[in-house]
Amino acid sequence: MSRSAHPAGPRYADVLPEGGHGAAPADVNRLDRKIWPGGVVRDAGSGALTFAGADVRELAREYGTPAYLIDEDDWRRRAREWVEAFGADADVFYAGKSFLSVAIAKWAADEGLHLDVCSGGELAVALRAGFPASRLGFHGNNKSVAELERAVDAGVGRIIVDSHDEIERLAAIAADRGVRQPVMVRVTAGVEAHTHEFIATAHEDQKFGFSLAGGAAADAVTRILKHAEQLELTGLHSHIGSQIFDTAGFEVAAHRLTEALAAIRRDHGIELPELDLGGGLGIAYTEADDPAPVAEIAARLKEIVARECDAAGLAHPRLSVEPGRAIAGPPGITLYEVGTVKPLPGLRTYVSVDGGMSDNIRTSLYDAEYTVSLVSRASRAQAALSRVVGKHCESGDIVVRDAWLPGDTAPGDLLAVAATGAYCRSMASNYNHLLKPPVIAVKDGTARVIVRRETEDDLLGLDLG
Ligand SMILES: *Cc1c(COP(=O)(O)O)cnc(C)c1O
């Protein structure tokens, strides 16, 4: 097709290069180790995926699709890696919002993690699991009085306060109960993490935290110290964003936090014993993502805080961090069945699966990128530029925007999307009255449903007619 033959309309060649699909892979069956869970292998005979010792075709037959699968050993190994890397003089809080269920809270407790919750519902799950309340942290910019009461009554180890209103509310609740509640102050350190705007949280113009630069953080500290009988101020907290790959942002945050600790010592004569640098460490969703080893990150963060404190003449505070996705994301995949395949000549092939934006909103919400693979067989076909889409009535219902799938991908094939263990089930919706998929933990070839699939009765049970 020559250019002059179609002077008016767009040429396919103009349309194609949009997006970050890169070149077709040499081997469409290859699984990149840094993206897929540790327990994933392609069976040499069938070409199908074995997930933590179980054949995904059998899992699909038994539990249906879509389904979230978690490689339990991989999840636990990552949790241990964080706990060991930070050592006995730091605490690792798992950010429960990335994905929390009773089983997950038990794994977290087993592996020595602390746990962050940010709503009454997440707190309820943690308490149902018997998670030690002293190892819980409670976050949020608008915790209700009922949520705060429940947290105080349960003995939550620390509440991260986020507004002047909340300080007064919490002081009143603690006074009423006759307890002294440990709290941290969430501050905005003015760091803009290099990430999508919706998940960058430490710049000033946003709802979370007290501004360090504007003086609100200092006011919050003064206010809390006035309630010293009800509130025990243990330290400062900062969370600079998510899906961050270098420690430069943490370095700036740590610098500003230690300046604030020094100012508190000057103004109030106290050294706060704790410092929380938040979460946000990135994971590999695609080949382009290159996360540093956890041990390296831990060493770097500890070194930064130690250096800043030494410079300010402060004792080293007990450090805490709050990884969510870095623990829960990589061990999880979503298994889908292909329903329809629609090749658009010269553009790409639309491959529709039996879920979509209701089980993974991140692609439409954040332009998130994912890696997908045909997992029920190996293929000898050439890679075809594809888009994996869901079944919702919405053209933005995209699961993987740019995917290279085998050109012979067909209805009935199983696809797996990698690194969906965080922020997929936890952000799932019932849009179009789809039923939320189950979460299945697999270990040594044995599968266990830890959250069952929703049923129409679940949906209609809420509908009072
Ligand atoms: C979301 C969040 C985290 C976890 O972020 P990840 O990107 O999952 O590591 C940690 N701390 C706070 C306060 C958060 O809001």
The ligand as an ORCA input file, in Angstrom:
! r2SCAN-3c Opt
* xyz 0 1
  C      -0.332      2.135     49.573
  C       0.546      2.389     50.718
  C       1.654      1.578     50.934
  C       2.052      0.460     50.015
  O       2.369      0.880     48.741
  P       2.993     -0.205     47.704
  O       3.148      0.543     46.457
  O       1.996     -1.296     47.603
  O       4.269     -0.672     48.308
  C       2.428      1.818     52.049
  N       2.121      2.819     52.921
  C       1.052      3.614     52.739
  C       0.760      4.669     53.730
  C       0.231      3.442     51.641
  O      -0.815      4.230     51.469
*
